[in-house]
Amino acid sequence: MKPENLTRVSEFVLLGLSEESDLQPLLFGLFLSMYLITVLGNLLIVLAVSSDSHLHTPMYFFLSNLSFVDICFTSTTVPKMLVNIQTQSKVITYGGCITQMYFFLLFGMLDVNLLTVMAYDRFVAICHPLHYTVIMNPRLCGLLVLLSWTISVLNSLLQSLMVLRLSFCTDLQIPHFFCELNQMVQLSCSDTFLNNMVMYFVTLLVGGGPLTGILWSYYRIISCLRVMSSAQGKYKAFSTCGSHLSVVSLFYLTSLGVYLSSPATHNAHSSATASVLYTVVTPMLNPFIYSLRNKDIKGALKRSFGMTV
């Protein structure tokens, strides 16, 4: 079959998580609920950090940035999915698909970078407490966030440009609920060797690099805790890392599992299901993970709520 030129492709079809009509109302209600919880929970953290002077510290500065990115990350996929279910239309324009993929990669990479920065922040706080405010000064914090944005923009731009060079056949059905990079490359009729090489290399570089940084930070943290004499001090220091470790584990296990799986054994359904974990579930759980055991966040929310009332 002769492939169509990429410029002639006007739209794709997103097959979603299930094609069974009976499940669509359930999926709509479930994802709408999770999306609203995600937006509200992360927005509360952003408002709490910005309005309470007690939380104007590097740790909460990075946390508020992570919450903002999580809102954007989820908003790139879930609203379109909800519209498709409600209108019973699975079509997405070619331009809309490329745009969705670009912002999905952008905010996904930002999540990874910010989690790495937060791990470094915990390392400095635990291993160099006396120099913490000097090292993690506002200028460095701003530069770290700026660097995270720069790397994320360059990564998503590169991956999007690589997809723009591809041609597609008449089969334009994407077995996913959003325009996921791996699925789009597999859908192409062009030679995708270069795309696969770039995709896997960049994934290992921008995914493995931050993961190495996180592991290094926690290795140093554990080394510092071992020399502490007080058991209570050890527990108190490491307890501040529990929330971060939970989010990192969930995000990395699901996202890297999807992108590093071999195309020969890649199952579209399992990929879409796994993607729900890091695109929807993780951003939804972040506010609960970071606030339920955090007295500062709960106190700030209570004060903000009291002032509002």
N, C-alpha and C positions, 0 to 999 in steps of 0.2 A: 504494500500500500504506500502510495506516495505521500510523504509527510507534508503538512501544510507549513508555509512559512510562518514564523512566529508573529509577524505583524498582522497576519490575517486571522489569528485567533482572537475572538472577541469575548469569550466567556468560558468558564469551567463549571463543573457540577460537583458540589461538595456532598458526598454520600452520607456524611454524618456518622454517628455512633451506631445507629440501627435504622433499617429501612422498614421495620414493622410499624404500621400506622397506629396500632393499639398502644405502643410505647411512647409515641410522640408527646401526648399530654403529660405523661409522667416525667419525661426528660425535660420538657419545658419548665414544669414546676420546680423540679430539682435544681436545674442550672440557674433559673431565675433566683431561687432562694440563696444558692451559694454565691451568686454574683452580688446580690444585695448585701449579704453578710460580709463579703470581701471588701466591698467599697466602704461600707459603714465602719467596719472594724479598723481598717487601715486609715481611714479619714480621721477617726477619733484619735489615733496615735499621733498623726501629723498635727492635729489641732492641739492635743495635750502638750506635745513637745514645744510647739511654737508659742503657746500662750503661758507656759509655766517657766519662770526664770530658773527654777531649781533643776530643770532638765536641759539647760543650755550647756551641755557637756558633749565631748566628741562622741561618746557611745550613743547618746540619744540623737545627736545630729545625724549619724549614719543610719540609725534605726528609722528616723522620720523619712530619710531619703529612700530607704528600702521600702517603706510602706507606700510612699508615693509611686515608686516604680512598680510595685505589685498591683496597684490599682490600674495603672496603664497597661501592664502586662496582660492582665485578665481582660481588660477592655478591648484588646486587639482581636480577641477570638469569640468570647461568649456572646456579646450583643448581636453579632452577625448570625451566630448559631440560633439564637432565640428568634430573630427575625425570620430566618429560613423555616423554622418549625411553625411559627405562627402563620406565615403566608403560604406554607406548603410549597415553597419554591426553594430549590437547592442551588440555584444559579448564582455565581459571583462573576463579575466582569474580570477581564484579564488585568486591567489596571488596578482594580480593587484587590485582586489576588496578590499581585506583586507588592502593592502597598501594605497589605496585611502581613505578608511574609517579612517585609523589611522591618516593620515596627515590632513584630513578634521576636525576630532575631535581636533587634536593638535592646528591647527591655529584658529579654531573657539573658543576654550577655551582661547587662547592667546588674541584674540580680546576682549573677556569679561574681562579678567584680566587687560589688558592695559586701557580699558575704566574706570575701577575702580580706577586704579592708577592715571589716569588723573583727575578724580573727586576729589581725595584726594589732588592732586597738586593744584587745583583751590581753595579748602577749605583753604589750608595753605596760598596761595597767597592773598586771600581776608580777611581772619580772623586774620592772623598773618603776615602782610606785612613787618614789621620791622625785623622779624626773618626768613623771607622766604629763603634767600640765605644760612642761617646757617642750617635750618632744611632740606631743599631740596638740600643737598650737593651732589656732584658727586658720592660719595660712596653709599649714600642711594638710589639715582636714579638707580645706577647699581644693587644694591641688590634687588630693587623692580622688575626690569626687569628680573633678574635671578630667583627670586621667581615665577614670572609669568610663565616663561619657565618650571620650575620644576613641578609646579602644573599641567600644561597643558600636559607635557610628561607623568606624572604618570596617569592622567585621561585617556588619549587616549590609553595608554598601557593596563590599566585595562579593558577598554571596548573592546579592540581588543582581548585580551586573553579570555574574556567571550564569544565572538563570535566563537573563535577557538574550543570551546568545543561542539558546536552545530552540529547536523546532518541535512541534507537537503533531501527532497524528489526529485522526478524527475522533479517537477515543479520548475524551477530555474529562473523564470522571476521576475525581480525587477521593480515594477511600479514606476520608478523614473528615473532621468537623471544621477544619481550617486549612489554609494553604501552607502545609508543612513542607519544608525544604526537601527533605529526603523523598517524600512522595512525588513531588513535582519533578525531580530529577529522574525518578524511575518511570514517570509517565512520558518522558520525552522520546522522540524517535531519532534524535541526533546521537552522535557519539558522546557518551557522558563520562568517558574515562577521565578527562581533565576535571570535570565538575566533581566527580567522586574523589579524586586525589586532593583537590583543593578543599572540599568539604571535610574530609577526614583529617587532613593535615591541620586545618584551621581549628577543627573541633578539639584535636589533641593539644594544639598550642594554646588556644584561649580557654579551653576547659581544663586540660591537664596542668597548665601553668598555675592558674589560681588554686587548683586543688593541691598542688605541691606547696604553694604558699600557706594554705590552711593547715596542711599536715605538719609543715615546719613550725608554724606558730604554736600548734598544740604540743609538738615534741618539746619545744623550749618551755612551754607552760608547765608540762609534766616534770621536766627537769628542775624547774624552779620550785615546784611544790614539794619535790622529794627532799629538798634541803631545809624546808620549813619544819620547825620543831613542834609547833602547835597543830594538833589535829583539827581543832575548831577553825583555825586560820586556813588550813588546807581546804576544808569543806566549804567555807565561806567564799574563798577565792575561786574554786572550781565551779561552785554553784552558779556563778555569773556566766559560765560558758555552756551550761546545760541546754538552754533555749537555742543558742546558736548552733550547737552540735546537732540538735534534733532537726532543725531546718536544713542544714547542710546535707545531712544524711539522706533525707527524703528527696531533696531537690536533685542531688547528684546521682543517686541510685536510679531514679526514673529517667532523667533527661539523658545522661550518658548511655544508659541501657538502650534507649531508642536510637540515638545517633550513631552509636558504634556497632550496632548489630549488623551482621552481614546481609547485603542485598539478596543473597541466594537463599537465606533462611528468614528473611524479613516477612512477618505476618502483619498485614494492614490492620486487622481488627485488634490484635494485641498492642500494636503501636499506638492506635488511637486511644485505647483504654489506658495505657500507661501514660500517655500525654495528658490525660485528665488530671492525673496526680500532681504533675508539676506545673500545669497551666491554670488549674482551678483550685485543687484541694490545698496545695502548699500555700499560695497567697491567702486563702481563706483562714488557714490555721495559724499563720504568722502572728496576727494580733493576739490570739488566745495564748500562744506559746510564750510570747514576749511580755504579756501583761498579767496573766493569772498569778504568777509567782513574783511579780515585780511590784514592790510596795510603792516605788516612786511613780510609776505609771498609774497605778490605781489611785494613789493620792492626788495626782494631777487631774485625773478624770473626775474625781469626786469634787475637787475644788472648782473645776470648770463647770460641772453640772450644777453645783450650788450657786455659782455666780449667775448662771443662765436662769435658774429658777428664781 
